[in-house]
């Protein structure tokens, strides 16, 4: 029996990463936030039960310094990039199919725009991390 296909989108963050699960057959989506260790557990759980494909926002792969930032913001970006790097290493180690996606400005989408694109229920509030993860998972 073949496993159901699932697409997972991840927006790495030093505290809690956005984690979206999209079921293409039904169009259903779930949005979550997990710390790094819970995220690893969830990836393994989904990988055993479903045919998963992960789309990871990979700021750690961007080689150019694309904006002038303050030291505090640059430090935060670096920490988020390190989390992305750790997630990538984890997926390589456990042979989880994935794609690294260059940052695309998904955090600039507001709740209403996100809902219009993904058909997410507008009454269920989102935050930038969940929206980016959801947009990554929803990509057709």
Secondary structure by P-SEA (a helix, b strand, c coil): cccbbbbbbbbccccbbbbbbbbccccbbbbbcccaaaaaaaaaaaaaccbbbbbbbcccccccccccccaaaaaaaaaaaaaaaaaaaaaaaaccbbbbbcccccccccaaaaaaaccccccccccaaaaaaaaaaacc
